[in-house]
Amino acid sequence: MSIQDSYQRKTVDRNSDKRWSGLANQKVLTTIVWFMFLLPTSGFAAAVDNVQSGTLSSSGNGTVTANITAVDLSKSFLIFNTRSNSNRPPGSMVRGRIASSTTVEFERVTNESSTISIQWYVVEFQSGVTVQRGSVNQSSSTVNVPINPVSSLNQAYVTWSKTPSSGDGAWSDDDPIVGELTTTSNLQFRVNVDNSNHVIWWQVIEYTNAAEIFVQKGTTSWNSSTKDETITLGTTIDEDNSFLLVGFRTSGSYAIGKAMLRAEIKNSTQIKIEREKDGVAISEIVWQVIELKDGSTVQHEKSEFSSGDATETESITSVDLNKSVAFASVQAAAGQSLGSSKYTNDDISGVSSVTMALTSNQ
């Protein structure tokens, strides 16, 4: 796996390696917790048909699209990562969705022309999974979205992405959001400051067979001096079949390293959430632990970018590239991309964001 920044590209291809791309800053340590899962193809109700993947680049206001082989929208979902090099939300945030059976699209709202790089995955199931998706404006600090009822809160999880106002000048309390299924028929987004010009695209991914998934979720909050927290789960999980998704919201404007989080599954009964720098309160952190009991396998690890690094390569156990997805555990705004960073000179969220691609021998 290799990681590139916006200025140079160095590719190291190894058998079933993961290739990451991220922004490297001098004298900065950035840590990303990544997950990669291999999906089942048969023998279970939730059987994956195919995973399609690709890359796109956004260099200004508007939409970029990619064509895909036709999928069933009700059984398909999108995972994506982004990397950027801007100290403004319009230069670091993009929202993504499966727009039609043959298209994925990524929308940018900005008044500048910096580059956002995107790595995307479209996962389609043959059966056993139902996906709902939609769009909502961030018109209140609490936004409730009615959905078709899911069978149980233990059978569904949430992903989201969003865009800010085109003129937003700093990463602040209207940017990072949390999403949570509060009931089987209600999806709720929470943010410290509402802004109706901010738009959220969301997905609710439900496994129809309760025996093939178990989702646990919870919330916590940190004062300005808290740097980490270990959370004990209510039910023991199998680490080799489980992954973690975390969102957060904050107050005020700040140097980005004080708010960027990383989150990992520590063992079969605990997760750990950390940041490199304290100094700002984290109003709320919402976590989802998804244990897949459908024959999927999950690999997860931490990767660190030292001073000046743009690329990191991680060896993984060999996988089927047409059945596998790679992503980071934190999703605050622009896909499943974020980790923690010691960077405190500005609010460049790109120091903590990476793109991840699975590669094979060339």
C-alpha positions, 0 to 999 in steps of 0.5 A: 500500500502506498500513499501519495500527497498532492505534489508527488506520486510514489507507487509501491505495488505488492500482492494485495497491498493497500495503497493510501494517499494523503497530505503530508506536512513537515513535523507532523505525525498523522495516524489513520486507523483503517479497515478492509473487509472481504465480503461473502459471495454465497451461502448466506442471505447477504451475498455480495454480487460485486465491488466496483471502484475508481478514482475521481478528482474535483477542482472546483464547484459542481459535480464530477461523475463516474460511470459504473456497470448497472447496479440495483440501487436498493441493494447497493451502497457507496463508500469513499475516501477523500484527500485535500490541501485546503484550510477552508471547508469548500476545499476539503469537503465533498458529498457523494452518492450513487446517483443512478443505476449506472452513475456515481456522483460527487458534489462540491460547493465552493468558490475556489479551485483547489483539488480534492482527490476521491477514491470510491467503492460501490458495493452491490449485494445479490440479496440480504441487504436493503439500502435507503439513501437521501438528501437533507439540508442542515437547517437545524442543529437537530435534523430528523429524517423519516425513513422506511422502518428497518427491522431492528437498530441492531441490523442497520448502520449509517454513512454520510457526507456533506458540503458546506457553504461556498464562502465558508472560511474556516473549519468550525462548529457548523462543519462536523456532524454526527448521524444516528438511527434514533428509532427504527424509522428515524435518522437524526443528524446533530451539529452544534450550529445549523446552516441551511446552506450545508447539504447532507447525503446519507445512506442507511444500510440494513441486513435483512437477516438478524443472524448475519449482523449485529450493530452496537452504537453509543455516544460520548463527549469530551471536555477540552482536556480529554485526549482519549477514551476506551469504551466497553461494548455491551456485547462481545464481538469477533474482531476479525469480522467487525468494523467501526465508524465514528462521527463527531461534532465540535464547538468554535474554530480551532487548529485542526489537530485538536479535533481530528480523531482516530478510532479503533477496535481495541479487542473483543470488548472495547473500542478506543477513540483518540486525538493527538492534541487537546484544547477544544471540547468535542461536544459529541462522538457517535460510534457504530460497531458493526459485526458481520456474521455473514462470512465476511472477514475484516482486517484492520490496523493503524498507519502513521505518516511521519514528518514529510511522508506522503505515502505509506504501504501496508501488507494485508492478507490476500483478498479478492479485489472484486469483493473488498473495500478499504476505508478509514473509521472516522466520517465527519464530513467527506466520506470515510477518510479521517484520522488524527494529527499533531498539526496545529498551525491551521485548520487544514483537515487534509493533514488527517484525510487519506484515500485508500485503494487495494492493489495487486501485483503489476 
